[in-house]
């Protein structure tokens, strides 16, 4: 696998950090989750007793985010545990955390300290607001950065008010950009021989993802508002109710509109003026109303089949059951089976990155707490059984 030569020490918790290290683990990195002895990483306890969303004391969060990882228990707050961790850093390539700003320094595991032990080490910290600026000490979770990043203000409509994304893009975006930052630092290390620190702010990521819409505002001063599922340029580009669900139609450009108008057979849509975007946008409400009236007469599957035959961009609005059973999704192995330590097989989302020269391999189960402590300390660091026992007796490892 592409990253099988890379060893990652995973100090992350909750969602943003574990998602970033999950991406690296899925690509083959040997990812060692360093957890506090006894309690383990806090996400282990989320939904741990829920009858629907847990298996064997591990909730859906932990099960998904920690596949393909190892678990080692080290007490980073103890002198002995910190010494073990620094020894582990000597054999690693990456240390990835999402602690609050200042915590790595207080624990004595910041980049400067680790680079003194291993100059090739790449460290990455994903935080709410980054390590510079006036807000570095503010706590942040997903919805905080979604709100501050502007995206919520254009999601929903003036009637609904701001709406957060159903997918936690604040957290997931932070982890994704953290992984990209790590890969960039590893690539530069090939040239320089030295590691570096990657500082990723979840708020920065949200601003980055505003993309061309932010540029439009900075150019014009216009402040966009929520327009629901519609578009501020293209028509028709919206979500339309059918007799049993919803369909989206996305006509970008004049050619697609002409094709849609011919497909629909709606007399008003044949007007010559509508062949150009300005007239269509001026008539947006009327066009949407006409399409809604027509689409309500038949089920979703009818419209999707007909639209596809006409080569008009469209899709059903799938629920989770429909999305995860879709033939295209399954063909791309985007639902992957993972065999748990009990032998039970648990399906979960797959890896969207398909590398032509890489063998995907079998995914391994999310680890029970401290499952790999002895093996990692022995195989990676050369500790013998007596050394590990002494460390465990001192509370340095678990």
C-alpha positions in Angstrom: 0.0 0.0 0.0 1.1 3.5 -0.7 2.0 4.6 2.8 3.0 1.2 4.3 6.6 2.6 4.8 5.2 5.4 7.1 4.6 5.2 10.8 2.1 7.6 12.4 1.7 8.2 16.1 -1.9 9.1 16.5 -2.7 11.3 19.6 -6.1 12.4 18.3 -9.6 12.3 19.8 -13.2 13.0 18.9 -13.6 13.5 15.1 -11.4 15.9 13.2 -8.0 14.4 14.2 -9.1 10.7 14.1 -10.6 11.3 10.6 -7.2 12.6 9.4 -5.3 9.7 10.7 -8.0 7.3 9.5 -7.3 8.6 5.9 -3.6 7.9 6.4 -4.3 4.4 7.9 -6.6 3.5 5.0 -3.7 4.3 2.6 -1.5 1.9 4.5 0.3 4.0 7.1 1.2 2.0 10.2 -0.9 4.1 12.6 -0.4 3.7 16.3 -3.1 5.2 18.4 -1.5 6.4 21.7 -4.1 6.4 24.4 -4.2 7.1 28.2 -4.1 3.9 30.2 -7.4 2.9 31.8 -9.8 5.1 30.1 -8.4 5.3 26.5 -9.4 8.0 24.0 -12.6 9.7 24.9 -14.4 8.8 21.6 -14.4 5.1 22.8 -17.2 6.0 25.2 -19.5 7.7 22.6 -22.5 5.5 22.1 -20.6 2.6 23.7 -23.8 1.1 25.2 -26.3 2.1 22.5 -28.0 -1.1 21.3 -28.2 0.1 17.7 -24.9 2.0 17.3 -22.3 0.0 19.3 -20.6 -3.4 19.1 -18.7 -4.9 22.0 -18.3 -1.7 23.9 -17.2 0.4 21.0 -19.6 3.0 19.4 -20.0 3.8 15.7 -17.7 6.8 16.0 -14.8 4.8 17.3 -15.4 1.8 15.2 -15.3 3.8 12.0 -12.5 6.3 12.7 -10.1 3.7 14.1 -10.1 0.8 11.7 -6.7 -0.2 10.5 -5.0 1.3 13.6 -3.0 -0.1 16.6 -3.6 0.8 20.2 -0.8 1.5 22.6 -1.5 2.8 26.1 1.1 5.4 27.3 0.7 7.9 30.1 2.0 11.1 28.6 1.7 13.0 31.8 4.2 10.7 33.6 7.9 11.0 33.3 8.3 7.4 32.4 5.5 7.5 29.9 6.9 10.6 28.2 10.3 8.8 27.9 8.6 5.9 26.2 6.8 8.2 23.8 10.0 10.0 22.9 11.6 6.7 22.2 8.7 5.8 20.0 9.1 9.1 18.1 12.6 8.0 17.2 11.1 5.2 15.1 8.2 7.2 13.7 7.5 9.6 10.7 4.5 11.5 11.9 2.9 12.7 15.1 -0.7 13.8 14.6 -2.8 15.5 17.3 -5.8 17.7 17.7 -5.1 18.9 21.3 -6.0 22.5 22.2 -3.3 25.0 21.4 -0.5 24.8 24.1 -1.2 21.3 25.2 1.7 19.7 23.3 4.1 22.2 24.9 2.8 21.5 28.4 3.2 17.8 27.8 6.7 18.3 26.4 5.8 16.8 23.0 5.7 19.9 20.8 7.5 19.9 17.4 10.7 21.5 18.7 11.1 18.9 21.4 10.3 15.9 19.1 12.5 17.3 16.3 15.4 17.3 18.8 14.8 13.5 19.2 14.1 12.8 15.5 14.8 15.7 13.0 12.8 13.8 10.3 9.6 13.9 12.3 6.5 15.6 10.8 4.1 16.8 13.4 0.5 18.0 12.7 -1.9 19.8 15.0 -5.5 20.4 13.9 -7.2 23.0 16.1 -10.3 25.2 16.0 -8.5 28.4 15.1 -4.9 27.6 14.5 -1.8 28.5 16.5 -1.6 32.2 15.7 -4.1 35.1 15.9 -6.4 36.4 18.7 -8.7 33.3 19.0 -6.1 30.5 19.5 -7.4 29.7 23.0 -11.1 29.6 22.1 -12.7 26.2 22.2 -14.3 25.0 19.0 -16.4 22.1 17.7 -17.8 21.5 14.2 -20.8 23.8 14.4 -18.7 26.7 15.8 -16.4 26.8 12.8 -19.3 26.2 10.4 -21.0 29.3 11.8 -17.9 31.5 11.9 -16.8 30.3 8.5 -19.8 31.8 6.7 -21.1 28.6 5.2 -24.1 28.4 7.4 -25.3 31.8 6.2 -25.8 30.6 2.7 -27.3 27.2 3.7 -31.0 27.2 4.1 -33.3 30.1 3.0 -34.3 33.5 4.4 -37.4 31.6 5.8 -35.4 28.9 7.6 -32.5 31.0 8.7 -29.0 29.6 8.8 -28.7 25.8 8.6 -25.6 23.8 9.4 -24.4 21.1 7.0 -25.8 17.7 7.8 -22.3 16.3 7.3 -19.9 17.7 10.0 -17.7 19.5 7.4 -16.0 21.6 10.1 -14.5 18.5 11.7 -14.1 16.4 8.6 -12.5 19.3 6.7 -10.0 19.8 9.4 -8.9 16.2 9.4 -8.8 16.1 5.6 -6.6 19.1 5.3 -4.5 17.8 8.2 -3.8 14.6 6.2 -3.0 16.7 3.0 -0.6 18.8 5.1 1.1 15.7 6.5 1.6 14.2 3.0 3.0 17.6 1.8 5.5 17.7 4.6 6.5 14.1 3.9 7.0 14.9 0.3 9.2 17.9 1.2 11.2 15.7 3.6 12.2 13.6 0.6 14.0 16.7 -0.7 15.3 18.2 2.5 15.7 15.2 4.9 13.9 17.2 7.6 10.5 17.2 9.0 8.3 20.2 9.9 5.2 21.2 11.8 1.8 21.3 10.1 -0.7 23.8 11.6 -4.3 23.4 10.4 -7.1 25.6 11.6 -10.7 24.2 11.2 -11.8 27.8 10.7 -9.2 28.3 8.0 -10.5 25.2 6.2 -14.0 26.6 6.2 -12.8 29.9 4.7 -10.9 28.0 2.0 -14.0 26.0 1.1 -15.9 29.2 0.5 -13.7 29.4 -2.6 -15.1 31.3 -5.6 -18.0 32.6 -3.6 -15.6 34.4 -1.2 -13.8 35.9 -4.2 -17.2 37.1 -5.5 -17.9 38.9 -2.3 -14.4 40.4 -2.0 -14.7 41.7 -5.6 -18.2 43.2 -5.3 -19.0 43.7 -1.6 -22.2 41.8 -2.1 -23.2 39.6 0.8 -24.9 36.4 -0.4 -27.9 34.9 1.4 -29.3 31.4 1.6 -31.2 30.3 -1.5 -31.9 26.7 -0.5 -31.2 24.1 -3.2 -31.3 26.6 -6.0 -28.3 28.3 -7.7 -27.5 32.0 -8.0 -26.6 31.6 -11.7 -28.1 28.4 -13.3 -31.7 27.7 -13.9 -33.1 25.0 -13.6 -30.8 23.9 -10.8 -32.8 22.8 -7.9 -34.5 20.0 -5.9 -38.0 19.1 -7.2 -40.6 16.9 -5.4 -41.9 13.8 -7.2 -44.8 11.7 -6.2 -42.7 9.7 -3.8 -39.5 11.7 -3.1 -37.3 14.3 -4.7 -35.1 14.7 -7.8 -32.4 17.2 -8.5 -31.9 18.7 -11.9 -28.7 20.6 -12.7 -28.7 22.4 -16.0 -25.5 24.4 -16.4 -25.4 26.5 -19.5 -27.7 27.2 -22.4 -27.3 23.8 -24.2 -28.4 21.8 -21.2 -31.5 24.0 -20.8 -32.5 23.6 -24.4 -32.2 19.8 -23.9 -34.3 20.0 -20.8 -36.9 22.2 -22.4 -37.3 19.7 -25.2 -37.4 16.8 -22.7 -40.1 18.4 -20.6 -42.4 19.4 -23.4 -43.7 22.2 -21.2 -44.9 24.9 -23.6 -43.7 27.9 -21.6 -40.2 26.6 -21.5 -40.0 26.7 -25.3 -40.0 30.5 -25.4 -37.0 31.8 -27.4 -36.0 34.3 -24.7 -35.3 31.4 -22.2 -32.5 30.1 -24.3 -30.3 32.7 -22.6 -29.4 32.7 -18.9 -30.5 36.2 -17.9 -34.1 35.6 -19.0 -34.1 32.2 -17.3 -32.8 33.6 -14.0 -35.4 36.4 -14.1 -38.1 33.7 -14.5 -36.5 31.3 -12.0 -39.6 31.1 -9.7 -41.9 30.4 -12.6 -39.6 27.8 -14.2 -39.2 26.0 -10.8 -43.0 26.0 -10.3 -43.6 24.5 -13.8 -41.1 21.7 -13.2 -42.5 21.0 -9.7 -46.0 20.7 -11.1 -44.8 18.2 -13.8 -42.6 16.1 -11.6 -45.2 15.6 -8.9 -47.1 13.4 -11.3 -44.6 10.5 -11.4 -42.3 8.7 -9.0 -38.6 9.5 -8.6 -37.4 6.4 -10.5 -39.5 7.4 -13.5 -38.0 10.9 -13.7 -34.4 9.8 -13.1 -34.6 7.1 -15.8 -36.1 9.6 -18.4 -33.6 12.4 -17.5 -30.7 10.0 -17.8 -31.9 8.9 -21.2 -32.0 12.5 -22.2 -28.4 13.0 -20.9 -29.6 15.7 -18.4 -27.6 15.9 -15.2 -29.9 14.6 -12.4 -30.0 12.4 -9.3 -32.5 11.1 -6.8 -32.2 12.5 -3.3 -31.2 9.3 -1.6 -31.6 8.5 2.1 -28.7 6.6 3.7 -30.2 3.2 2.9 -30.5 4.1 -0.7 -27.1 5.8 -1.0 -25.2 2.9 0.7 -26.9 0.3 -1.5 -26.5 2.1 -4.7 -24.9 0.0 -7.5 -22.3 2.6 -8.3 -21.3 3.0 -4.7 -21.0 -0.8 -4.2 -19.1 -1.2 -7.5 -16.5 1.3 -6.2 -16.2 -0.6 -2.9 -17.4 2.4 -0.9 -18.9 0.0 1.6 -16.3 -2.2 3.0 -16.5 -5.1 5.4 -14.3 -5.1 8.5 -14.0 -8.2 10.7 -14.1 -7.3 14.4 -12.0 -9.0 17.0 -15.1 -11.2 17.8 -15.4 -12.4 14.3 -18.4 -10.3 13.5 -18.3 -8.6 10.2 -19.2 -4.9 10.2 -19.7 -2.8 7.0 -18.5 0.8 7.0 -17.6 3.5 4.4 -14.7 2.7 2.1 -11.7 4.6 0.8 -12.5 7.0 -2.0 -8.8 7.1 -3.2 -8.2 4.4 -5.8 -4.4 4.1 -6.6 -3.6 2.1 -9.7 -0.3 0.7 -8.3 -1.5 0.0 -4.8 -3.0 -3.2 -3.4 -5.9 -2.2 -1.2 -5.5 -5.2 1.2 -7.8 -6.3 4.0 -8.9 -3.7 6.6 -8.2 -4.6 10.2 -10.6 -4.2 13.2 -10.5 -1.1 15.4 -8.3 -2.0 18.4 -9.4 -2.8 21.9 -7.7 -0.6 24.4 -4.0 -1.3 24.6 -4.2 -4.3 22.4 -0.8 -3.6 20.7 1.2 -2.1 23.6 3.5 -5.1 24.1 3.9 -5.9 20.4 4.7 -2.3 19.4 7.2 -1.8 22.2 8.9 -5.1 21.3 8.8 -5.0 17.5 9.4 -1.4 16.9 11.5 -0.4 19.9 13.2 -3.6 21.0 11.9 -3.6 24.5 11.9 -7.0 26.2 9.1 -8.5 28.3 10.8 -7.4 31.6 11.1 -3.8 30.5 7.5 -3.7 29.5 6.4 -5.3 32.7 8.4 -2.7 34.7 6.9 0.1 32.8 3.5 -1.3 33.3 4.1 -1.7 37.0 5.2 2.0 37.2 2.0 3.1 35.4 4.0 4.5 32.4 2.2 2.1 30.0 -1.0 0.1 30.1 
